[in-house]
Amino acid sequence: MTQSQPAQAGAPMITFSNVQKRYGAVPALIDINAEVARGEVVVVCGPSGSGKSTLIRTVNRLEEIQAGSIQFDGQEVHGSLRGKQLNRLRSRIGFVFQSFNLFPHLSALDNVMLSPIKINGASREAARATAMRLLDRVGLSNKIQSFPAQLSGGQQQRVAIARALAMEPPAMLFDEPTSALDPEMVGEVLAVMRSLASEGMTMMCVTHEMGFARDVADRVWFMDAGRILEAATPDEFFRNPQHERAKRFLADLRH
């Protein structure tokens, strides 16, 4: 398989093989072996500092690894990709950050239009039509000319999701997308994520929203100290966790 060819339909969308990651001498990811199937929603949970965000950021090489392999749609992520090749790969992996990362000097519409024009070479007309459709999809058709400072946190995060979707990625990664939001804004972002999941989008979500994990995830990965200690269906994980650390984590949440 060449680097430009997508994997066959039955192959996993994301594969971690013996992944190791350190910050200096401190291990951050240890012996990660896991797969995300096409159309699957995986929620990654665990205590703070467990390696969840580091794991998800290795998928589009925002974090480098020291050993092992990560494949996205049949393409090696941490191989020889540089410059335009790496940017092309990243354009196929929608990433939604905790802190929105919108351009403050651009309107909601222009934030969503930018990447399709700059990276994909789309015409302004086509990019505008796509952006209008996606902003309507996330419930912001009345905010297209608003700047980020004029939007609530929940609205900014929905613009960020629309921006990621504008590149028509086959998978979406969410790195604690609701943790910077006021409680009343969390639901509007989770509603968009639920909609994406129902349409078959492949998703990896780092989140503390256990209700979302229970209702939407196909599988839950529980991490601690850089390892995936448990991978189970939501029903299995929440009803009968196997690992002692997972049992303590869920007990703490309930209290």
BELWO-V406132 format. One record per run of one state. SS is the DSSP state (H for helix, E for strand, C for the rest). FROM is the first residue (numbers start at 1). LEN is the number of residues. If there is no record, write none. Layout:
SS FROM LEN
SS FROM LEN
This chain:
C 1 13
E 14 10
C 24 2
E 26 11
C 37 4
E 41 6
C 47 5
H 52 7
C 59 8
E 67 6
C 73 2
E 75 2
C 77 6
H 83 9
C 92 1
E 93 4
C 97 10
E 107 1
H 108 11
C 119 5
H 124 14
C 138 3
H 141 3
C 144 3
E 147 1
H 148 3
C 151 2
H 153 13
C 166 5
E 171 5
C 176 7
H 183 16
C 199 3
E 202 5
C 207 3
H 210 7
C 217 2
E 219 6
C 225 2
E 227 6
C 233 1
H 234 6
C 240 4
H 244 11
C 255 1
